[in-house]
Amino acid sequence: MQATGRMLRRKLGMARSKKIVLLDRYTYSNIAYQCAKIDDQKAQDKLMKWILKLEFDHFAIPQPDLTCSLMSVLFYRKETQVGPVRQ
């Protein structure tokens, strides 16, 4: 974990800082959730900009220096309802 902390400080330009703050994904997950309801790309962009302005300008929540998005595939199935997962 110490090596990861040093790497993050270097990436964020925080070589002298001893503190790293990791926050939740609230704003960006909110954007994804709300924009997924809209089919029109221009409307999605407009909504995204509105949410960013609301959160970071109006409410003045801290903006992240770095955002990491992890892509994962969900393999979840209740075997009792639909049978075993086939490979």
C-alpha positions as CSV (number, residue, x, y, z in Angstrom):
1,M,0.0,0.0,0.0
2,Q,2.9,2.4,0.6
3,A,4.2,1.9,-2.9
4,T,0.7,2.7,-4.2
5,G,0.5,5.9,-2.1
6,R,3.9,7.1,-3.4
7,M,2.8,6.4,-7.0
8,L,-0.4,8.4,-6.5
9,R,1.4,11.3,-4.9
10,R,3.8,11.4,-7.9
11,K,0.9,11.2,-10.4
12,L,-0.9,14.0,-8.6
13,G,2.1,16.2,-8.1
14,M,1.9,15.7,-4.3
15,A,5.5,14.5,-3.7
16,R,5.9,16.5,-0.5
17,S,2.4,15.8,0.8
18,K,1.8,13.0,3.3
19,K,-1.9,12.9,2.7
20,I,-4.1,11.4,0.0
21,V,-7.8,11.7,0.1
22,L,-9.9,9.1,-1.7
23,L,-13.5,10.0,-2.3
24,D,-16.5,8.2,-3.6
25,R,-17.8,8.4,-7.1
26,Y,-21.0,10.3,-6.4
27,T,-20.9,13.0,-9.1
28,Y,-19.7,10.9,-12.0
29,S,-22.0,8.0,-11.2
30,N,-24.9,10.5,-10.9
31,I,-24.0,11.8,-14.4
32,A,-23.9,8.2,-15.8
33,Y,-27.2,7.2,-14.2
34,Q,-29.1,10.3,-15.3
35,C,-27.7,10.5,-18.8
36,A,-28.4,6.8,-19.4
37,K,-32.1,7.7,-19.3
38,I,-31.7,10.0,-22.3
39,D,-31.2,8.8,-25.9
40,D,-30.2,12.1,-27.5
41,Q,-26.4,12.8,-27.3
42,K,-26.8,16.6,-27.2
43,A,-29.3,16.3,-24.4
44,Q,-26.9,14.0,-22.5
45,D,-24.0,16.5,-22.9
46,K,-26.3,19.4,-21.8
47,L,-27.3,17.4,-18.7
48,M,-23.7,16.4,-17.9
49,K,-22.5,20.0,-18.0
50,W,-25.4,21.1,-15.8
51,I,-24.7,18.4,-13.2
52,L,-20.9,19.3,-13.2
53,K,-21.7,23.0,-12.8
54,L,-24.2,22.3,-10.1
55,E,-21.9,20.1,-8.1
56,F,-18.6,21.8,-8.5
57,D,-19.6,25.5,-9.0
58,H,-22.9,25.9,-7.1
59,F,-22.3,23.4,-4.2
60,A,-18.5,23.9,-4.4
61,I,-17.7,20.3,-3.7
62,P,-14.0,19.5,-4.2
63,Q,-13.1,18.5,-7.8
64,P,-11.0,15.4,-8.1
65,D,-7.4,15.6,-9.3
66,L,-7.7,12.1,-10.7
67,T,-10.6,10.0,-11.6
68,C,-10.2,6.2,-12.2
69,S,-12.9,4.3,-13.9
70,L,-12.8,0.5,-13.5
71,M,-14.5,-1.5,-16.1
72,S,-15.9,-4.9,-15.0
73,V,-18.2,-7.5,-16.4
74,L,-20.9,-8.7,-14.1
75,F,-21.5,-12.4,-13.9
76,Y,-24.3,-12.8,-11.5
77,R,-27.0,-15.4,-11.7
78,K,-29.0,-17.2,-9.1
79,E,-28.5,-20.9,-10.0
80,T,-31.7,-21.8,-8.2
81,Q,-33.8,-19.7,-10.6
82,V,-32.2,-20.2,-14.0
83,G,-29.8,-23.1,-13.7
84,P,-26.0,-23.2,-13.5
85,V,-23.8,-20.8,-15.6
86,R,-22.4,-22.6,-18.6
87,Q,-18.8,-21.8,-19.7
